[in-house]
């Protein structure tokens, strides 16, 4: 997973630093997220929930999608993230269309049938917590025949020409995050269609959306990829060989003469997988 908003405070005590990494890496994700939102076709004027909204980057996109008559509530456990979220909403001139509230996705502070739809990206369904209680909470707060949507970063190829190194980096605890080694296979987020069925959602569907970049890279994309390298593999040193770690640093650190983003033929892609279902009438 590339962007884990349930980050452990022990491993990333400076939430402002992590928020900046999210902002810097957003130019990669933004076009794909917009594509997903267009495909979902949320009703204009509808009322939605962004569960685990982080710093609100997707909350404002959702608010734009439902239009001036709609409203989106962003909920996150981190008050520090919500400070950033309110600033971003103000920057987008959407403060009247969004509300941010501190709360736990496993105990949503809302009445039954409060929203027309609920959305969670890179949050609900991630380890170490069990996914079904949070998913049941989303179902509870959505009106009958409303939609529940979960979106997950699901794959990437970021180091062209180095498939073995990338595979080994991805096999580390950081690389497979937010899935936790030792979890039952049925608890991996790619088994989400089964979860939708277990909580009674109807018409479960899955779809994958891809984003890609190629040289020459704009400055903002170079910065976004550099931030992503750090978020994906920056803590993997203890789980790879010294040789692999040295190669990772030479390829993924901007000051290196072998920095991979300087390749004239650089190409990379990543995917988000969408899972959705409808609340029973």
Secondary structure, DSSP 8 states (H G I E B T S, - for coil): ----SS--TTT---HHHHHHHHHHHHHHHHHHHHHHHHHHT--TT-EEEEET-TTSHHHHHHHHHH-TT-EEEEEES-HHHHHHHHHHHHHTT-TTTEEEEE-BTTB-SS-TT-EEEEEEESSTT-TTS-HHHHHHHHHHHEEEEEEEEEEEEEEEE-STT-HHHHHHHHTSHHHHTTS-TT--GGGSGGGHHHHHHHTT-EEEEEEEEEEEEESS--HHHHHHHHHHHHHHHTT-GGGS-HHHHHHHHHHH-TTSTT-GGG-TT-EEEEEEEEEEEE---
